[in-house]
Amino acid sequence: MSVSTFVIAGGGLAGARAAESLRAEGFDGRLVLVAGEDAFPYLRPPLSKAYLAGTVDRASIDVHPPAWYADQKIEVLLGQPATGLALDTHRLGLADGRTLHYDKLLLATGASPRRFAGPGAGLAGVHHLRTVTESERLRAELEGGGRRVVVAGAGWIGLEVAAAARGFGNAVTVLARGSIPLGSVFGDQVGAVFAGLLLAGGEEVPADVVVVGIGALPDDGLARTAGLHVDDGIVVDAAFRTIDPDVYAVGDVASVFHPVLGHHLRVEHWANAEYAGTAAGRSMLDQAVSYDAIPYFYTDQFDLGMEYSGYGRLARKADVVFRGDRDGRAFIAFWLADGRVVAGMNVNVPDVNETVQAIIRSELRFDPHLLGNESIALEGILAAAADQGN
Ligand SMILES: Cc1cc2nc3c(=O)[nH]c(=O)nc-3n(C[C@H](O)[C@H](O)[C@H](O)COP(=O)(O)OP(=O)(O)OC[C@H]3O[C@@H](n4cnc5c(N)ncnc54)[C@H](O)[C@@H]3O)c2cc1C
């Protein structure tokens, strides 16, 4: 009797969680994790935060200790990027020239940083940040302090690197396209909160170290060349299925149909890799899956901790309601579109994310004055809106 072989291309968080869920759900066939990097799956968020700052050790960022994979009978091919995919013969090509047969394949190849291509791009001291090696290389440049650091890009990673670089005692300048950092994500009102954490930019800035944080692009080349449907990432349904019945995609690389929104969404955040990865494993076992999680992400910068849940595209045209102390950077912001909360962000207000998500999921109409009224607990506002059947 032949044993089924499931192959996962991409040894990041999504791939690791899918492998874990396959075993947890009873898959006892051959399971191969093809990892392009020479490292077992690890968490990337600390690479611009605690790991960059040198306050946590290398083992703490591993998704599982290396021995776990052998215990689970998961074959991990380290430093072995997949180089080709033949859908008709069910074979995945590897960098060393071998090919691997699969019965089912999951593409979890993630994303790569958008590269700075302008003059000076190749100079020593110009950094991008995606891998643990890049984080270690950057830390080595920052940890002595006293250097002039320029961060190109005021997105999450850029701002976190700026905070870590300041923490080491470097002079930091952040170059942003707009006047307000994260303005394109949150709108100017909320982005201004993050501006208060930064130094002002200049026309021409001398630099010892440059960190480029200008976004990421999905690593969808394998799928594209194989003839799968690729748009902004690999297009899959709410069960992570591509147009080929034996090939799935998940994580940063996947553009997943969202059943609540009614359109595809590619999410480049930790929570998506974590939970969608697990769900994709179940889908590969033909369990019923319809992934409808509300996109979520978090950041830590200086003394600011933030969580955001919601549908960014719907929030773009929404009104913002604040609850709490915006100037003191301890507040919740809600984005209201047509009276419905489509996104919520808690800044230095812990343990409310579940309620914020419940408010979004309820699809009830909320009175902005009530929502902003701190004398009423969030749970109370949710219950009141439900009672009124708004
Ligand atoms: C510095 C940094 C900080 C971040 N901070 C946050 C945060 O604070 N909050 C948050 O929500 N999210 C954060 N993220 C995003 C989060 O880490 C990603 O969403 C998550 O890592 C996605 O997981 P993934 O498994 O889909 O992809 P990845 O983590 O990119 O893993 C994909 C893996 O596949 C490998 N691969 C690529 N091509 C091939 C191939 N052909 N064959 C084999 N392997 C291949 C890659 O080398 C990589 O190891 C951060 C990301 C970075 C880089």
The ligand as a Tripos MOL2 file, in Angstrom:
@<TRIPOS>MOLECULE
LIG
   53    58     1     0     0
SMALL
NO_CHARGES

@<TRIPOS>ATOM
      1 C1         10.9980   42.1170   10.8160 C.3       1 LIG1
      2 C2          9.5600   41.6920   10.8020 C.ar      1 LIG1
      3 C3          8.7130   42.0710   11.8440 C.ar      1 LIG1
      4 C4          7.3950   41.7000   11.8450 C.ar      1 LIG1
      5 N1          6.5840   42.1020   12.8720 N.ar      1 LIG1
      6 C5          5.2780   41.7590   12.8860 C.ar      1 LIG1
      7 C6          4.4210   42.1690   13.9460 C.ar      1 LIG1
      8 O1          4.8410   42.8790   14.8610 O.2       1 LIG1
      9 N2          3.1250   41.7910   13.9340 N.ar      1 LIG1
     10 C7          2.6260   41.0060   12.9460 C.ar      1 LIG1
     11 O2          1.4490   40.6720   12.9840 O.2       1 LIG1
     12 N3          3.4100   40.5770   11.9180 N.ar      1 LIG1
     13 C8          4.7270   40.9440   11.8640 C.ar      1 LIG1
     14 N4          5.5420   40.5240   10.8280 N.ar      1 LIG1
     15 C9          4.9490   39.7130    9.7500 C.3       1 LIG1
     16 C10         4.9770   38.2200   10.0490 C.3       1 LIG1
     17 O3          6.2410   37.8550   10.5300 O.3       1 LIG1
     18 C11         4.6400   37.4570    8.7760 C.3       1 LIG1
     19 O4          3.2990   37.7430    8.4680 O.3       1 LIG1
     20 C12         4.8480   35.9550    8.9080 C.3       1 LIG1
     21 O5          6.1970   35.6630    9.1060 O.3       1 LIG1
     22 C13         4.3620   35.2320    7.6740 C.3       1 LIG1
     23 O6          4.6220   33.8800    7.7910 O.3       1 LIG1
     24 P1          4.7340   32.9370    6.5060 P.3       1 LIG1
     25 O7          5.0760   31.5880    7.0380 O.co2     1 LIG1
     26 O8          3.5630   33.1260    5.6500 O.co2     1 LIG1
     27 O9          5.9570   33.5280    5.6690 O.3       1 LIG1
     28 P2          7.4880   33.7070    6.0460 P.3       1 LIG1
     29 O10         7.6500   33.9840    7.4850 O.co2     1 LIG1
     30 O11         8.0280   34.6820    5.0590 O.co2     1 LIG1
     31 O12         8.1240   32.2850    5.7670 O.3       1 LIG1
     32 C14         8.2270   31.7680    4.4570 C.3       1 LIG1
     33 C15         9.4580   30.9060    4.3640 C.3       1 LIG1
     34 O13         9.4670   30.2690    3.1130 O.3       1 LIG1
     35 C16        10.7680   30.3490    2.5740 C.3       1 LIG1
     36 N5         10.7120   30.2250    1.1190 N.ar      1 LIG1
     37 C17        10.4860   31.1830    0.1980 C.ar      1 LIG1
     38 N6         10.5280   30.6570   -1.0380 N.ar      1 LIG1
     39 C18        10.7880   29.3570   -0.8860 C.ar      1 LIG1
     40 C19        10.9460   28.2770   -1.7950 C.ar      1 LIG1
     41 N7         10.8470   28.4470   -3.1220 N.pl3     1 LIG1
     42 N8         11.1930   27.0420   -1.2970 N.ar      1 LIG1
     43 C20        11.2910   26.8380    0.0480 C.ar      1 LIG1
     44 N9         11.1610   27.8170    0.9470 N.ar      1 LIG1
     45 C21        10.9030   29.0670    0.4850 C.ar      1 LIG1
     46 C22        11.2960   31.6740    3.0460 C.3       1 LIG1
     47 O14        12.6980   31.7120    2.9840 O.3       1 LIG1
     48 C23        10.7590   31.6880    4.4750 C.3       1 LIG1
     49 O15        11.6390   31.0430    5.3400 O.3       1 LIG1
     50 C24         6.8790   40.9010   10.7890 C.ar      1 LIG1
     51 C25         7.7280   40.5150    9.7400 C.ar      1 LIG1
     52 C26         9.0540   40.9020    9.7380 C.ar      1 LIG1
     53 C27         9.9500   40.5010    8.6080 C.3       1 LIG1
@<TRIPOS>BOND
     1     1     2 1
     2     2     3 ar
     3     2    52 ar
     4     3     4 ar
     5     4     5 ar
     6     4    50 ar
     7     5     6 ar
     8     6     7 ar
     9     6    13 1
    10     7     8 2
    11     7     9 ar
    12     9    10 ar
    13    10    11 2
    14    10    12 ar
    15    12    13 ar
    16    13    14 ar
    17    14    15 1
    18    14    50 ar
    19    15    16 1
    20    16    17 1
    21    16    18 1
    22    18    19 1
    23    18    20 1
    24    20    21 1
    25    20    22 1
    26    22    23 1
    27    23    24 1
    28    24    25 2
    29    24    26 1
    30    24    27 1
    31    27    28 1
    32    28    29 2
    33    28    30 1
    34    28    31 1
    35    31    32 1
    36    32    33 1
    37    33    34 1
    38    33    48 1
    39    34    35 1
    40    35    36 1
    41    35    46 1
    42    36    37 ar
    43    36    45 ar
    44    37    38 ar
    45    38    39 ar
    46    39    40 ar
    47    39    45 ar
    48    40    41 1
    49    40    42 ar
    50    42    43 ar
    51    43    44 ar
    52    44    45 ar
    53    46    47 1
    54    46    48 1
    55    48    49 1
    56    50    51 ar
    57    51    52 ar
    58    52    53 1
@<TRIPOS>SUBSTRUCTURE
     1 LIG1         1 GROUP 0 **** ****
